[in-house]
Amino acid sequence: MVLYTSPFPNSFLSVLHSFSWGLIFPCYWLADRLVASFVPTTYEKRQRADDPCYFHALCIIITTPIYLALLVASLPFALIGFLLWSPLQSARRPYIYSRLEDKNHANGATLLTEWKAAGNGKSFCFGSANVCLLPDSLARFNNVFNTQARAKEIGRRIRNGASRPQIKIYIDSPTNTSISAASFSSLASPQGGDNTNRTVNAGIKRTTSMEYKGDNSGSNNTEDSREDKSGAGEPNEGEENTCIVRINGEDNGHMSDTETDTINGLAHASGPAEPSLEGDTEISRTPNHREKEGDSGSLDSYSASRESLVKVRVGDGTVDQSTVNNKLLYKASIMKKTSVRKKKHTDETFDHEISAFFPANLDFLCLQEVFDKRAAEKLKEQLHHYFEYIVYDVGVYSCHGCCSFKFVNSGLLFASRYPVMDAAYHCYPNGRGTDSLASKGALFLKVQVGSTPQDQRIVGYISCTHLQAIAGDTTVRCEQLDMLQDWLSEFRKSTSSSSTANPEELVAFDVICGDLNFDNCSSEDKLEQQHSLFTHYKDPCRIGPGEDKPWAIGTLLDPEGLYDEEVCTPDNLQKVLESEEGRKGYLVYPTSKNHSSSQKGRKASLKGNGRRIDYMLYTEEGLYLEWKVEVEEFSFITQLAGLTDHLPVAMRLMVSTGEDDP
């Protein structure tokens, strides 16, 4: 299957489309600004609280006639452009595939060799988020604004979070085997490579913390920097270059001065010491899109999250120590308070947490509501600093491919560190209401993640979707889930080059990500909760229809509270969501006949831990029979606090092959 690298099959149609859109854009932009001026966000209302009451009204009175006059003047040009633009959509391709051109930063081919080195298998990390990148006037109805700036900041936070260095912590204690404060994402399974690790033995008990100053370039590591020259520690085949700290259980958790010096020596070994800004500076935080230094959601800061200790990893592979010396600043210290986050229930087989960062080593990312095309370009530019392969501008426009007229695309975007082999898109034909104006659908992808010693390709399937959003449209969503399963089955058959007798490809995983717009606890969503999709695909957060696991929390934030001081930064939002009382104030909860629709400040007993409408599902069906797939970890992520009204989610799957490759 050919991957489309441009929206049209020839340059003439592309030029004609650009010309037609150039005629439409002034009218579109003016209409967007006009509507936006009448829909303030809560952040803007608070900013204007100290202004005279007449000041904003005066601005509206002055700007509205100007916008209206220019809008009327641009309408004839927009009409001509629309008459050219609309028929061109019949020739438009359903997506654009972008591959990083800078070969110095490309490492997808290198990742394919890790499978052979891993031996017993490999883990893969998946992320999903609804980022609400609508035209600014529409985004304001969800209480977010400045779409273009948000797109750039969202991309920067994601790639900084995913590409940060990683420290692994192992606890050697006969009495204490817990891991506190340290993120479980740091305990990733071997990722391949035969370079040595740097190991430091110290009497740290339970917890340390770290300052981290991110690499502003955000670029991937080059091939020239993949040889580890540190030479310290013992070789550990199958592990990438990471810094490992051995934690012993002596001294009841206290550290001697010598041990403290040892850890600080590790932290500052990468370069000359720099003065710490921790606690010296009052950090000003601007909600929504401009986080200043000191906001731990941005890794270009001096104040890092508790979990930045270990949810870090040196780029995408082993890195020359001199490269790290020039880019990273570490500071280790002892935390005085044990983390209260729940890491593992006794009846759970995998780790889970609420995380202030996207997981290190994020391999695949599925985004929803990337509707604005200019914002999509800015987001893509940022994500390309970490992901080599991106599929964006997914969907159809006008009347092409669907029953009703489509003004915007599907809003789906997919990013991968591994090569994309095939892609296909289908539009849901049964959208209703305002949802019918967008070409919501499903994007199906086939990626190559490795090869066996016998040169059999190892592949995986990923599906990204966004279902009908309007409350009460239960039947519509169930029909869309039916179509999703049928389309996925067809895609797997059409892209498979294997037979049972002579398999050329081995399937490692099959994952579905997306905003399904129903939760597993609402009484109104019972039909979706019992859909056959959940008999074929497993939801790590679900016990059964109508019941989530105790640690699972909602992913839909209350828009009215997005800019409250308690939740406007990743660290603050993380702390609030760890508290049951905090969740009641800032998450949207499942609808119930026993409670009023009022959300803010409600302290009554509520069902579940919030509406979890963003899903990550996986299946064991249709995979290579001798392999086993299981969840290693699941996390709810707060790094996009103030930038969207959804919580991103992430899942790490371990594909176990046994001692020998097939």
Sequence and secondary structure as in RCSB ss.txt:
>XXXX:A:sequence
MVLYTSPFPNSFLSVLHSFSWGLIFPCYWLADRLVASFVPTTYEKRQRADDPCYFHALCIIITTPIYLALLVASL
PFALIGFLLWSPLQSARRPYIYSRLEDKNHANGATLLTEWKAAGNGKSFCFGSANVCLLPDSLARFNNVFNTQAR
AKEIGRRIRNGASRPQIKIYIDSPTNTSISAASFSSLASPQGGDNTNRTVNAGIKRTTSMEYKGDNSGSNNTEDS
REDKSGAGEPNEGEENTCIVRINGEDNGHMSDTETDTINGLAHASGPAEPSLEGDTEISRTPNHREKEGDSGSLD
SYSASRESLVKVRVGDGTVDQSTVNNKLLYKASIMKKTSVRKKKHTDETFDHEISAFFPANLDFLCLQEVFDKRA
AEKLKEQLHHYFEYIVYDVGVYSCHGCCSFKFVNSGLLFASRYPVMDAAYHCYPNGRGTDSLASKGALFLKVQVG
STPQDQRIVGYISCTHLQAIAGDTTVRCEQLDMLQDWLSEFRKSTSSSSTANPEELVAFDVICGDLNFDNCSSED
KLEQQHSLFTHYKDPCRIGPGEDKPWAIGTLLDPEGLYDEEVCTPDNLQKVLESEEGRKGYLVYPTSKNHSSSQK
GRKASLKGNGRRIDYMLYTEEGLYLEWKVEVEEFSFITQLAGLTDHLPVAMRLMVSTGEDDP
>XXXX:A:secstr
    SSSSSSHHHHHHHHHHHHHHHHHHHHHHHHHHTT   HHHHHHTTTS HHHHHHHHHHHHHHHHHHHHHHH
HHHHHHHHHHHHHGGG  S EEEE   TTT  HHHHHTHHHHHSSEEEEEEEEEEEEE  HHHHGGGT   HHHH
HHHHHHHHHHHHHS  EEEEEE SS     SS GGGS        B EEEEE   S EEEEEB  TT     GGG
 S     S B TT  S EEEEEE GGGG   HHHHHHHHHHHHTTS      TTTS    BTTTB  TT TTSSB
SSS  GGGGTS  STTS   HHHHHHH  EEEEE SS        TT SSEEEEESS  TT  EEEEEEE  HHH
HHHHHHHHTTT SEEEES S  BTSSSSS BSB    EEEESS EEEEEEEE TT  GGGGGB  EEEEEEEEEE
E TT  EEEEEEEEEE   STT HHHHHHHHHHHHHHHHHHHHHH    SSS SEEEEEEEEEEE S  SS GGG
HHHHT THHHHSB TTEEETTEE TT    BB GGGTT TTTSSHHHHHHHHTSHHHHHHHB     TTS S  T
T  S  STTS   EEEEE  TTS TT EEEEEEEEEE TTTTT SB  EEEEEEEE  SS  
